[in-house]
Amino acid sequence: MRFGAVAIVAAVACAMIASVALYIEGAASHWVPVPGPPTGGGTTVTLDVESVQNNYSQLVGDIIVSPGPALLDPVTNGLKEDLSVAVTSATTPVQRKWSKGMLPGVFPVPLTLARDVERWPFDRYYTGPITVELFTGAQLPVRANVTFIDRLPGWKVHVTRANNANASAPYEVELQRSASTMMFAIVILCILVAIAASGVFVAVKTFRGRRRFQSPMTTWYAAMLFAVVPLRNALPGSPAFGSWIDLTIVLWVLVALVVSMLLYIAAWWRHLQPEPNGADTQAEWTTDARESLRS
């Protein structure tokens, strides 16, 4: 018994340490390596992946352009000539222009996502082909090599080329939930299953007469029923209603709790029946006789 308790405590401690380690690893910013030739003139372009918006239909990132020495005036440290940046994806082109003497700033770029939310928490999201081109003065556009930085907590960002054989091919970004997020979701689902299992266990034991009926336990069943929906809504990413977890876990947890509550009420009806009138009369007569004898 003592060994089992120690094993349970050790398992819980290991799970807590693993969850904290996974969270720390997933919350930190990561540089996503993508092979490609450097941009001419020493100019660098960075795309910080910041957030997912509009019900997972849009990925928002910040474009940071750092002009190379060839584009900057050594005296004023401003641009020698006009500089434009064009960011294109499958459906959302974005262009920003800076005039001579200015310094490029940071600007957000929305990217459309294709998604398969039905597979939550193993769902994946994809952008269309992404290209970044630099326009300097009257020169022809130059395809920029982009550095991607993953700043999305709870997500893993993967960047590949649309054609691996071409080092200048457009980029494609893929998102998937991090290990810490999936672990959290699995723990919540296990809690839901444990609630249903404990409710069924108590109801069956009481109905079969192995345990006495306790009236406060009916409120315990009501509390567990009301706890299911908040726990379901606490799942990371709030999966769409009607997804596979609703049909395979949440629905049957509710069914198990309702059936358990009905069994517990049946146990109340079965084990706490009123005694027959004859027995009540006999008990009252015996009590009165004892009191008269004492007097």
C-alpha positions as CSV (number, residue, x, y, z in Angstrom):
1,M,0.0,0.0,0.0
2,R,2.8,2.4,0.9
3,F,4.7,1.5,-2.2
4,G,1.7,2.2,-4.4
5,A,1.2,5.6,-2.7
6,V,4.9,6.5,-3.3
7,A,4.6,5.4,-6.9
8,I,1.5,7.6,-7.5
9,V,3.2,10.6,-5.9
10,A,6.4,10.0,-8.0
11,A,4.3,9.7,-11.2
12,V,2.5,12.9,-10.5
13,A,5.7,14.7,-9.7
14,C,7.3,13.5,-12.9
15,A,4.3,14.6,-15.0
16,M,4.4,18.0,-13.4
17,I,8.1,18.4,-14.1
18,A,7.6,17.2,-17.7
19,S,4.7,19.6,-18.3
20,V,6.7,22.6,-16.9
21,A,9.8,21.7,-19.0
22,L,7.6,21.3,-22.2
23,Y,6.0,24.7,-21.5
24,I,9.3,26.5,-21.0
25,E,10.6,24.9,-24.2
26,G,7.5,25.8,-26.2
27,A,7.1,29.3,-24.9
28,A,10.6,30.5,-25.9
29,S,11.2,32.1,-29.3
30,H,12.8,30.0,-31.9
31,W,14.7,30.7,-35.1
32,V,13.3,28.6,-37.9
33,P,16.1,27.6,-40.3
34,V,15.3,27.8,-44.0
35,P,18.1,27.3,-46.6
36,G,18.5,30.0,-49.2
37,P,21.0,32.5,-50.7
38,P,21.6,35.7,-48.8
39,T,19.9,38.9,-50.1
40,G,22.2,41.2,-52.1
41,G,23.6,44.3,-50.5
42,G,23.5,42.8,-47.0
43,T,19.8,43.6,-46.5
44,T,18.0,41.2,-44.1
45,V,14.3,40.5,-43.9
46,T,12.8,38.9,-40.8
47,L,9.3,37.6,-40.3
48,D,8.2,37.3,-36.7
49,V,5.3,34.9,-36.4
50,E,3.2,36.6,-33.7
51,S,-0.4,35.3,-33.5
52,V,-3.2,33.3,-35.0
53,Q,-6.5,35.3,-35.4
54,N,-10.0,35.1,-36.8
55,N,-10.8,31.6,-35.7
56,Y,-7.6,30.1,-37.0
57,S,-8.1,31.5,-40.5
58,Q,-5.3,34.1,-40.4
59,L,-1.7,34.1,-39.4
60,V,-0.2,37.5,-38.4
61,G,3.5,38.2,-38.5
62,D,5.7,41.3,-38.4
63,I,8.1,42.1,-41.2
64,I,11.3,43.7,-40.2
65,V,13.6,45.0,-42.9
66,S,17.2,45.9,-42.1
67,P,18.8,47.7,-45.1
68,G,22.4,46.7,-45.9
69,P,25.3,49.2,-46.0
70,A,24.9,49.6,-49.8
71,L,21.4,51.1,-49.2
72,L,22.3,53.5,-46.4
73,D,23.8,57.0,-46.4
74,P,26.9,56.8,-44.2
75,V,26.3,60.4,-43.0
76,T,22.6,60.4,-42.2
77,N,22.2,56.6,-41.8
78,G,19.0,57.0,-43.9
79,L,18.1,55.4,-47.2
80,K,20.0,56.5,-50.3
81,E,17.0,55.9,-52.5
82,D,13.4,54.7,-52.2
83,L,12.8,51.2,-51.0
84,S,9.7,49.1,-51.3
85,V,8.9,45.7,-49.9
86,A,6.2,43.4,-51.5
87,V,4.9,40.4,-49.5
88,T,2.7,38.0,-51.3
89,S,0.8,35.0,-50.2
90,A,-2.0,33.0,-51.9
91,T,-4.6,35.7,-51.3
92,T,-3.2,38.6,-49.4
93,P,-0.6,40.8,-51.1
94,V,1.0,43.5,-48.9
95,Q,3.3,46.3,-50.1
96,R,5.1,49.0,-48.0
97,K,7.3,51.8,-49.3
98,W,9.9,54.1,-47.7
99,S,11.1,57.2,-49.3
100,K,14.7,58.4,-49.5
101,G,16.2,59.5,-46.2
102,M,13.8,57.3,-44.1
103,L,14.5,54.1,-42.2
104,P,12.3,51.0,-42.7
105,G,10.1,50.1,-39.8
106,V,8.1,47.1,-38.7
107,F,4.7,46.4,-40.3
108,P,2.2,43.5,-39.8
109,V,1.4,41.0,-42.5
110,P,-1.7,38.8,-42.5
111,L,-1.4,35.4,-44.1
112,T,-4.4,33.2,-44.9
113,L,-4.4,29.8,-43.3
114,A,-5.9,26.5,-44.6
115,R,-6.9,24.3,-41.7
116,D,-8.2,20.9,-40.6
117,V,-9.8,21.8,-37.2
118,E,-11.6,18.4,-37.0
119,R,-8.3,16.7,-36.0
120,W,-7.8,18.8,-32.8
121,P,-5.5,18.6,-30.9
122,F,-3.4,17.1,-33.8
123,D,-4.7,19.8,-36.2
124,R,-2.4,21.5,-38.7
125,Y,-2.6,24.8,-40.5
126,Y,-0.9,25.8,-43.7
127,T,-0.2,29.1,-45.5
128,G,-0.1,29.6,-49.3
129,P,3.2,30.3,-51.0
130,I,5.0,33.4,-49.5
131,T,7.4,35.6,-51.3
132,V,9.2,38.8,-50.2
133,E,10.6,41.1,-52.9
134,L,12.7,44.2,-52.5
135,F,12.4,47.2,-54.9
136,T,15.2,49.7,-54.8
137,G,14.9,52.8,-57.0
138,A,14.4,51.9,-60.6
139,Q,16.1,48.5,-60.3
140,L,14.4,45.2,-60.9
141,P,12.9,43.5,-57.8
142,V,15.1,41.2,-55.8
143,R,13.8,38.1,-54.1
144,A,14.7,38.4,-50.4
145,N,15.8,35.5,-48.2
146,V,13.6,35.6,-45.1
147,T,14.5,34.7,-41.6
148,F,11.5,33.2,-39.7
149,I,11.2,33.5,-35.9
150,D,8.6,31.5,-34.0
151,R,7.0,33.7,-31.3
152,L,3.8,31.7,-31.0
153,P,3.3,30.2,-27.5
154,G,1.7,26.8,-27.7
155,W,2.6,26.3,-31.4
156,K,5.4,24.8,-33.5
157,V,6.2,26.6,-36.7
158,H,7.7,24.8,-39.6
159,V,8.9,26.6,-42.8
160,T,9.8,24.8,-46.0
161,R,10.3,25.8,-49.6
162,A,7.5,25.1,-52.2
163,N,10.2,23.5,-54.3
164,N,13.2,22.1,-52.4
165,A,15.3,21.9,-55.5
166,N,15.0,25.7,-56.0
167,A,16.7,27.8,-53.2
168,S,14.7,30.9,-54.2
169,A,11.3,29.1,-54.3
170,P,8.4,30.6,-52.2
171,Y,8.1,29.7,-48.6
172,E,5.3,27.7,-47.0
173,V,4.5,27.9,-43.3
174,E,3.0,25.0,-41.4
175,L,1.6,25.3,-37.8
176,Q,0.9,22.5,-35.3
177,R,0.3,22.5,-31.6
178,S,3.3,22.1,-29.3
179,A,3.8,19.1,-27.1
180,S,2.9,21.1,-24.0
181,T,-0.4,22.1,-25.5
182,M,-1.3,18.6,-26.6
183,M,-0.3,17.3,-23.1
184,F,-2.6,19.8,-21.4
185,A,-5.5,18.8,-23.7
186,I,-4.9,15.1,-23.0
187,V,-4.9,15.7,-19.3
188,I,-8.2,17.6,-19.4
189,L,-9.8,14.8,-21.4
190,C,-8.5,12.2,-18.9
191,I,-10.0,14.3,-16.1
192,L,-13.4,14.2,-17.9
193,V,-13.1,10.4,-18.2
194,A,-12.1,10.0,-14.6
195,I,-15.2,12.1,-13.5
196,A,-17.5,9.8,-15.4
197,A,-15.8,6.6,-14.1
198,S,-15.9,7.7,-10.5
199,G,-19.6,8.6,-10.9
200,V,-20.5,5.2,-12.3
201,F,-18.4,3.4,-9.7
202,V,-20.2,5.1,-6.8
203,A,-23.6,4.7,-8.3
204,V,-23.2,1.0,-9.0
205,K,-21.8,0.2,-5.5
206,T,-24.6,2.1,-3.8
207,F,-27.3,0.5,-6.0
208,R,-26.0,-3.0,-5.3
209,G,-26.0,-2.3,-1.6
210,R,-22.3,-2.4,-1.1
211,R,-22.3,1.1,0.3
212,R,-24.9,3.1,2.2
213,F,-26.9,5.8,0.5
214,Q,-25.8,9.3,1.4
215,S,-28.1,12.1,0.4
216,P,-25.4,14.8,0.0
217,M,-23.9,12.7,-2.9
218,T,-26.8,13.7,-5.1
219,T,-25.4,17.3,-5.1
220,W,-22.0,15.8,-5.9
221,Y,-23.5,14.4,-9.1
222,A,-25.1,17.7,-10.0
223,A,-21.7,19.5,-9.5
224,M,-19.9,17.0,-11.8
225,L,-22.6,17.5,-14.5
226,F,-22.1,21.3,-14.3
227,A,-18.3,20.9,-14.4
228,V,-18.2,19.1,-17.7
229,V,-18.9,22.1,-20.0
230,P,-16.4,24.4,-18.2
231,L,-13.7,21.7,-18.5
232,R,-14.5,21.3,-22.2
233,N,-14.3,25.0,-22.8
234,A,-10.9,25.1,-21.0
235,L,-9.4,22.9,-23.7
236,P,-6.6,24.9,-25.5
237,G,-7.8,26.4,-28.7
238,S,-11.5,25.8,-27.9
239,P,-12.2,23.1,-30.5
240,A,-15.3,23.7,-32.6
241,F,-18.5,22.3,-31.2
242,G,-19.4,19.0,-32.8
243,S,-15.7,17.9,-33.3
244,W,-14.6,14.4,-32.5
245,I,-14.0,15.0,-28.8
246,D,-17.7,16.0,-28.4
247,L,-18.9,12.8,-30.1
248,T,-16.5,10.4,-28.6
249,I,-15.7,11.8,-25.1
250,V,-17.8,14.8,-23.9
251,L,-21.2,13.3,-24.9
252,W,-20.6,10.0,-23.3
253,V,-19.2,11.6,-20.1
254,L,-22.5,13.4,-19.8
255,V,-24.5,10.2,-20.5
256,A,-22.5,8.3,-17.9
257,L,-23.0,11.0,-15.3
258,V,-26.8,11.2,-16.0
259,V,-27.2,7.4,-15.8
260,S,-25.1,7.3,-12.6
261,M,-27.3,10.0,-11.1
262,L,-30.4,8.0,-12.0
263,L,-28.9,4.9,-10.5
264,Y,-28.2,6.7,-7.3
265,I,-31.8,8.0,-7.2
266,A,-33.0,4.4,-7.7
267,A,-30.8,3.3,-4.8
268,W,-32.4,6.0,-2.7
269,W,-35.9,4.7,-3.7
270,R,-34.8,1.1,-3.1
271,H,-33.0,1.3,0.3
272,L,-34.9,4.0,2.0
273,Q,-38.5,2.7,1.6
274,P,-40.9,3.7,4.5
275,E,-41.8,0.9,6.9
276,P,-45.3,-0.7,6.7
277,N,-48.0,0.9,8.9
278,G,-48.3,-2.3,11.0
279,A,-44.7,-2.1,11.9
280,D,-45.0,1.5,12.8
281,T,-48.1,0.8,15.1
282,Q,-46.2,-2.1,16.7
283,A,-43.2,0.1,17.4
284,E,-45.4,2.8,18.9
285,W,-47.2,0.2,21.1
286,T,-43.9,-1.2,22.4
287,T,-42.6,2.2,23.2
288,D,-45.7,3.2,25.1
289,A,-45.7,-0.1,27.0
290,R,-42.0,0.4,28.1
291,E,-42.8,3.9,29.3
292,S,-45.8,2.7,31.4
293,L,-43.7,0.0,33.0
294,R,-41.1,2.5,34.0
295,S,-43.6,4.8,35.6
